[in-house]
Amino acid sequence: MPRFITITLERRGVSCTAELLDKDAPRTCAAVWDALPQGGDVYHAKYARNEVYTMVERFAPREVGLENPTVTPIPGDVVYFSFAGGMLDRAFKEEKSIDHLPGVIDLALFYGRNNLLLNGDVGWVPGNVYATVVDGLARMAEACNDVWRSGAVGERLVYRRHES
């Protein structure tokens, strides 16, 4: 039976629904599902292009590792990244108030085309595609673009189990 999550930009009051890809990324889906709800301040990617994300503390008892990885996410991809503390630059960690953590999970939503996960400091940054948006992508993309255009201050990106 398919499982769904709701992804919300709280202040803007916009949500979309994504189906978990249990067959393609079972470890990642299980880890995320068991940890929901998750959320925090939203950020818009600088380099990846059409991505909004939030960073949260690690929540899985064991790191899930790579599964169903990509470096070229498409619109509607919901992606899990795990970053060890040493992977992220000091200023970045301080800016996002995660400098005290040994590592973080980045929960990302890609809302447009032509994304490339290449970081100038470390190279390719593959992420696990664990869900795909099945409803509300156009509305969410418009709101995500507004995060880029108008700013992210005061906005939260929240992931929850979808309630039918």
C-alpha positions in Angstrom: 0.0 0.0 0.0 1.5 3.4 -1.0 2.5 5.8 1.7 2.4 9.6 1.3 3.9 12.6 3.0 2.8 16.3 3.0 5.5 18.9 2.5 4.5 22.4 3.6 5.9 25.9 3.5 4.1 27.0 6.7 4.0 30.8 6.5 3.0 30.7 2.9 0.3 28.1 3.6 1.3 26.0 0.6 1.6 22.2 0.6 2.2 19.3 -1.8 1.8 15.6 -1.5 4.6 13.1 -2.2 4.5 9.3 -2.5 7.3 7.4 -0.8 9.4 5.3 -3.1 9.5 2.3 -0.8 10.7 -0.1 -3.6 13.5 2.1 -4.7 14.7 3.5 -1.4 13.4 1.3 1.4 15.9 2.2 4.1 15.6 5.9 3.5 11.8 5.8 3.4 11.7 3.8 6.6 14.1 6.2 8.4 12.2 9.3 7.3 8.7 7.9 7.9 9.6 6.7 11.4 11.0 10.2 12.3 8.1 12.3 11.0 7.2 15.1 11.5 10.4 16.9 10.7 11.0 20.5 9.8 12.8 23.7 10.4 13.9 26.9 8.8 13.7 26.8 5.0 16.7 27.6 2.8 16.9 28.0 -1.0 19.8 26.4 -2.7 22.6 28.6 -4.0 24.2 26.2 -6.4 21.8 23.2 -7.0 19.4 25.6 -8.6 15.6 24.8 -7.9 15.8 23.4 -4.5 14.4 24.3 -1.0 15.6 22.4 2.0 15.7 22.3 5.8 18.4 20.8 8.0 17.5 18.6 10.9 19.4 16.6 13.5 20.2 13.0 12.5 17.3 10.8 13.3 18.0 7.3 12.1 19.6 4.8 14.6 22.0 3.9 11.8 23.0 5.9 8.7 21.0 4.6 5.7 23.8 5.0 3.1 23.2 5.7 -0.5 20.2 4.2 -2.3 18.4 5.4 -5.4 21.0 8.2 -5.6 21.1 11.1 -8.0 23.1 14.2 -8.8 20.6 15.4 -11.3 17.2 15.6 -9.5 14.1 16.4 -11.5 11.1 18.5 -10.5 9.1 16.7 -7.8 12.1 14.7 -6.4 12.2 14.6 -2.6 15.8 14.0 -1.6 17.6 12.9 1.6 21.2 14.0 2.2 23.4 13.1 5.2 26.3 15.3 5.9 29.0 14.6 8.5 30.1 17.6 10.4 33.4 17.9 8.6 31.7 18.0 5.2 30.1 21.4 5.8 32.0 24.6 6.0 32.2 26.4 9.3 30.5 29.6 8.1 27.7 27.6 6.6 27.2 25.6 9.8 27.2 28.8 11.9 24.7 30.6 9.6 22.3 27.7 9.9 22.9 27.2 13.7 24.0 23.6 13.2 27.7 24.1 14.2 27.2 22.2 17.4 26.0 19.0 15.7 28.3 16.1 14.6 26.3 15.9 11.4 22.9 16.8 9.9 20.2 15.5 7.6 19.2 17.7 4.7 15.6 17.1 3.6 15.2 18.7 0.1 12.5 19.3 -2.4 13.4 20.0 -6.0 10.7 22.1 -7.8 12.1 22.9 -11.2 14.4 21.6 -14.0 18.1 21.7 -14.6 19.4 20.9 -11.2 23.0 19.7 -10.7 24.4 18.6 -7.3 28.0 19.7 -7.7 29.6 21.6 -4.8 32.7 23.6 -5.6 34.4 22.6 -2.4 33.8 18.8 -2.4 32.6 17.8 -5.9 29.5 15.7 -6.6 27.0 15.4 -3.8 24.6 12.5 -4.4 21.3 12.4 -2.5 18.8 9.6 -2.0 15.5 10.2 -4.0 13.0 8.7 -1.6 9.7 10.3 -2.7 8.1 12.0 -5.7 5.5 14.8 -5.6 2.2 13.5 -6.9 -0.1 16.5 -6.1 0.4 20.2 -5.8 3.8 20.6 -7.5 2.8 23.7 -9.5 1.6 25.6 -6.4 4.6 24.5 -4.4 7.0 25.5 -7.2 5.5 29.0 -7.3 5.9 29.3 -3.5 9.4 27.9 -3.6 10.3 30.5 -6.3 8.9 33.1 -4.0 11.3 31.9 -1.2 14.1 32.6 -3.7 12.7 36.0 -4.8 11.2 37.4 -1.5 13.3 35.6 1.1 13.2 32.7 3.4 13.3 34.6 6.8 10.5 33.4 9.0 9.5 30.5 6.7 9.6 26.8 7.8 9.6 23.7 5.6 7.8 20.9 7.3 7.4 17.2 6.4 4.5 15.2 7.9 2.8 11.9 7.3 -0.1 12.6 4.9 -3.5 12.3 6.4 -6.2 11.2 4.0 
